[in-house]
Amino acid sequence: MKARFEVRTIKSSWKPPFKKDITDETYEVEENQEFDQIRGNGNDEKVYQLIRIAGDRAVVKYSRLFTLKVPNPGDKQIVMDKDKPMEMTYMWGEDGVTKKITYKGIAESAPTQ
C-alpha cells in the first residue's frame, strides 16, 4: 500500500531581485520510504520519511533542517490528516525554502488487465 503526497517548494532569494521559484511534485511512497530532497549549503538529504499509513491519516518524519510553522515539540514527526497541508521552513541556506506538504490519501493502484 502506498500513500500519495503533494509537496510545494517555494525557494526565495535573500538578496535582490528577491525572486521566487515554485515547484510542485507528487510522490507515492510506501511505509519507511524517504522522499523529497534538500540540496545546498552543504546539505544533501531527504526531507520526509513516511512512518505509517492509517487511512485518512499518515505519520511523517521530517528533516532536522526544517522548522514547522506551528509548535511541534518532540521527535520531528507529524500526524497528517488528509487534505490538510503542513508548512515548514529552511532558512539557513543561500535561499530561504518553504515546503508545504499535503497528504492526499492512499494511492490508487493501476487497474490490472
N, C-alpha and C positions, 0 to 999 in steps of 0.2 A: 504494500500500500504506500502511495506517495502523497505528499501534501504539496499544494501549489501556493507559491508566494509571489507577490509583485514587489519589486524594490525600485523606488525612485531615488536617484542620486543627484544632488544639486551641489556642484562644485563652484565655489565663489572665490574670486581673486581678492587678495588682501590689498592690492595696490592698483592704481589707475591703469586701465579704464574700468576696473571693477566688473568684469564680465562674469556671467553665469553660464555654466554648461549643465544641461539637464539630460539625464539618460533614464530610460525605463527598461527594466528587464523582468522577465518572468522565469521562475525556477520551479521545477518539480523534483522534490527530494524525498529520500527515504529517511527513516529514523537513524540518527547518528551521523548523517551525511552533512558535510560542511558546504557552504555556498557563499557566493559573492566575494569580492576581493578588494582589499585596500592596498594601494601601492604608492610609494613616495615617501620622502623624508626618512629614508632608511627602513621603511616598513613594507612588508610584502606578506600579508597573511589573509586568511579567510575571515570574513566578518561575522557570519552566522553559522550555527550548527543546530539542526533540528533534533531535539531530545526526545519528544514524544508527540504522537498524534492522538487526539481524543475527540473525534467527531468535529464539532464546531469550535474546538479549541486546540491550540498547539503550544507546546513548551519549547522555547527557543533560547539558546545561549548566544550571547553576543560578545564581540571582541572587547578586550580590556582597553583598547584605544578609543572607544566611543563612550559618550555620556548620554544617558537618556534625558529627554527634555522634562520628564517628571521624576520625582524622587523614587528611587528603587534600591533600598538598602539590600545587600545580600551578595549573591554569587554570580552576578551578571546573567541571570536567567529571567525571562519574562513569560507570562502566560498570555497568549494572544487569543482574543475572540475573533471569530470570522468577520471579515469586512470592517474591522476597526484598526486603522493604521496606528503605528507607534513611530515616533521620531527620535532620532539620536544624532549627535554631532561629534565631529572630529575637528579640533581646532588647532592642532599642533604642527601642521604641515605648511608647505608653501602656499596652499589654498585651504580655505575652510570647506568642510564637507558635511552636508546634512543628508541623512538617509531616512527615508520613510518606508517602512516595511509593512505589508498588509497580508494577512493570512486569508487566502481565498477558498480554503476548504480542501477536501480530499480530491486529488487529481482524477479526472475521468480517464479510465483506461480506454485505449483504442479498441473499437469493435473487432472481433476476430471473424474471419470468413472461412 
